[in-house]
């Protein structure tokens, strides 16, 4: 059911983007499997370049977006697609990936039909500020955790400490070699 809603939403975006339908139309009949974390969506390209729901079958291309995808989406669509695993027919995968990366939703236009232009503009502006704030919070949280692990509860060793430790090991190795030579020399002199 969620996959049908997802396909309906994508088809609505495709209806407003003739360039995207033109890009997908040559792949009419090709099947695709898109996994958005735990939500798999399987579809076929229709002759007009839109997406059709279909049953199971071997897909021509498979695009898998890992579970942390929603967090990657905060960093932008390029970060989202960077984490994607894509397999199958290269030309179809490239065309589908290009369309998914560049398909734009004019949420303000759709919302204005319901609440009016001014209210839609304000809602979208507040939603954008909220999303930017959430992305900033996520970035600062990651920086704070990294700083905590680095200085307060070191989970690893810093470069300076590692260099000093390596120097101490080299000195210990030289001292051990020297001690072995002395012991060998003493044993040699006591035997004769």
VMD Tcl script that draws the C-alpha trace (Angstrom):
set ca {
  {0.00 0.00 0.00}
  {2.84 2.43 0.83}
  {4.53 1.46 -2.42}
  {1.40 2.43 -4.36}
  {1.29 5.80 -2.58}
  {4.98 6.31 -3.36}
  {4.44 5.48 -7.05}
  {1.41 7.81 -7.18}
  {3.52 10.62 -5.71}
  {6.34 9.99 -8.20}
  {3.87 9.87 -11.09}
  {2.42 13.21 -9.96}
  {5.92 14.69 -10.09}
  {6.57 13.04 -13.47}
  {3.32 14.53 -14.82}
  {4.77 18.00 -14.20}
  {8.19 17.10 -15.66}
  {8.04 16.21 -19.36}
  {11.86 16.03 -19.53}
  {11.82 13.20 -16.94}
  {9.14 11.23 -18.79}
  {11.11 11.68 -22.02}
  {14.24 10.37 -20.26}
  {12.40 7.26 -18.99}
  {10.17 6.50 -22.00}
  {12.91 4.66 -23.99}
  {13.03 2.14 -21.14}
  {9.35 1.23 -21.47}
  {8.68 -2.23 -20.04}
  {11.88 -2.31 -17.97}
  {11.46 -3.28 -14.33}
  {13.09 -1.61 -11.35}
  {13.42 -2.41 -7.67}
  {13.89 0.57 -5.36}
  {14.53 -0.21 -1.69}
  {14.08 2.74 0.65}
  {15.39 1.20 3.85}
  {12.78 -1.40 4.81}
  {10.29 -0.24 2.14}
  {10.74 -2.04 -1.20}
  {9.08 -0.53 -4.26}
  {8.89 -2.45 -7.52}
  {7.70 -0.83 -10.71}
  {7.89 -0.88 -14.47}
  {8.33 2.03 -16.85}
  {5.16 2.71 -18.83}
  {5.31 3.69 -22.53}
  {4.60 7.33 -21.59}
  {7.55 7.44 -19.14}
  {5.48 7.16 -15.96}
  {5.72 4.33 -13.43}
  {3.43 1.30 -13.21}
  {3.00 -1.01 -10.25}
  {3.69 -4.65 -10.94}
  {4.05 -7.99 -9.21}
  {7.26 -9.77 -8.46}
  {9.82 -10.52 -11.13}
  {13.47 -10.05 -11.89}
  {14.25 -6.33 -12.02}
  {16.44 -4.86 -14.76}
  {17.89 -2.43 -12.23}
  {18.06 -2.31 -8.46}
  {18.64 0.79 -6.34}
  {19.10 0.24 -2.61}
  {19.18 3.19 -0.23}
  {20.48 2.10 3.20}
  {18.66 2.65 6.51}
  {20.39 5.93 7.47}
  {18.97 7.43 4.26}
  {16.65 9.94 6.03}
  {19.69 11.45 7.77}
  {21.55 11.60 4.46}
  {18.57 13.40 2.95}
  {19.20 16.25 5.40}
  {22.56 16.72 3.68}
  {20.92 16.87 0.24}
  {20.02 14.55 -2.60}
  {23.63 14.16 -3.70}
  {24.51 12.73 -0.28}
  {21.46 10.50 -0.50}
  {22.46 9.06 -3.89}
  {26.11 8.75 -2.81}
  {25.03 6.10 -0.30}
  {22.88 4.24 -2.83}
  {23.90 0.83 -4.17}
  {22.93 0.54 -7.82}
  {23.03 -2.64 -9.88}
  {21.71 -3.90 -13.16}
  {21.52 -2.41 -16.65}
  {23.86 0.60 -16.63}
  {21.96 2.81 -19.09}
  {18.62 2.25 -17.34}
  {20.19 2.75 -13.89}
  {21.83 6.00 -15.04}
  {18.56 7.35 -16.49}
  {16.52 6.37 -13.44}
  {19.14 7.76 -11.04}
  {19.28 11.02 -13.00}
  {15.50 11.41 -12.85}
  {15.35 10.60 -9.11}
  {18.17 13.08 -8.36}
  {16.67 15.91 -10.39}
  {12.92 15.50 -10.00}
  {11.62 18.53 -8.10}
  {8.40 18.86 -6.13}
  {6.91 22.33 -6.01}
  {5.25 21.82 -2.64}
  {4.34 25.49 -2.38}
  {2.36 25.33 -5.62}
  {0.45 22.23 -4.52}
  {-0.18 23.64 -1.05}
  {-1.37 26.98 -2.47}
  {-4.31 25.21 -4.12}
  {-5.50 24.21 -0.65}
  {-4.64 27.15 1.63}
  {-3.85 30.01 -0.75}
  {-0.62 31.57 -1.97}
  {0.39 33.60 1.09}
  {-0.30 30.85 3.62}
  {1.46 28.28 1.41}
  {4.52 30.53 1.12}
  {4.68 31.01 4.88}
  {4.16 27.29 5.63}
  {6.92 26.29 3.20}
  {9.24 28.95 4.62}
  {8.68 27.74 8.20}
  {9.06 24.09 7.12}
  {12.34 24.95 5.36}
  {13.66 26.76 8.42}
  {12.62 23.82 10.59}
  {14.42 21.33 8.29}
  {17.53 23.53 8.22}
  {17.41 23.75 12.02}
  {17.13 19.96 12.30}
  {20.09 19.50 9.94}
  {22.11 21.99 12.00}
  {21.17 20.18 15.22}
  {22.24 16.84 13.71}
  {25.56 18.33 12.54}
  {26.29 19.94 15.93}
  {25.34 16.75 17.76}
  {27.77 14.75 15.62}
  {30.51 17.32 16.25}
  {29.87 17.27 20.01}
  {29.94 13.47 20.18}
  {33.20 13.44 18.20}
  {34.71 16.06 20.54}
  {33.53 14.15 23.61}
  {35.05 10.91 22.34}
  {38.27 12.69 21.44}
  {38.89 14.67 24.63}
  {36.61 13.52 27.46}
  {36.38 9.77 26.89}
  {39.07 8.98 24.35}
  {38.01 5.96 22.32}
  {41.31 5.91 20.49}
  {44.80 7.29 20.64}
  {45.85 10.67 19.29}
  {48.66 11.05 16.75}
  {51.04 12.61 19.29}
  {50.49 9.82 21.82}
  {50.87 7.18 19.12}
  {54.18 8.68 17.93}
  {55.51 8.81 21.50}
  {54.42 5.21 22.09}
  {56.17 4.06 18.90}
  {59.34 5.85 20.03}
  {59.16 4.14 23.43}
  {58.77 0.75 21.72}
  {61.83 1.43 19.52}
  {63.89 2.40 22.59}
  {62.72 -0.72 24.42}
  {63.63 -2.87 21.40}
  {67.15 -1.34 21.28}
  {67.59 -1.91 25.03}
  {66.40 -5.53 24.69}
  {68.85 -6.15 21.81}
  {71.67 -4.64 23.87}
  {70.73 -6.79 26.86}
  {70.66 -9.93 24.69}
  {74.17 -9.11 23.38}
  {75.47 -8.62 26.96}
  {73.93 -11.89 28.10}
  {75.40 -13.69 25.10}
  {78.79 -12.11 25.82}
  {78.66 -13.10 29.49}
  {77.61 -16.66 28.61}
  {80.43 -16.88 26.06}
  {83.07 -15.67 28.54}
  {81.86 -17.98 31.33}
  {81.97 -21.04 29.05}
  {85.60 -20.46 28.09}
}
mol new
graphics top color blue
foreach p $ca { graphics top sphere $p radius 0.5 }
foreach p [lrange $ca 0 end-1] q [lrange $ca 1 end] { graphics top cylinder $p $q radius 0.2 }
display resetview
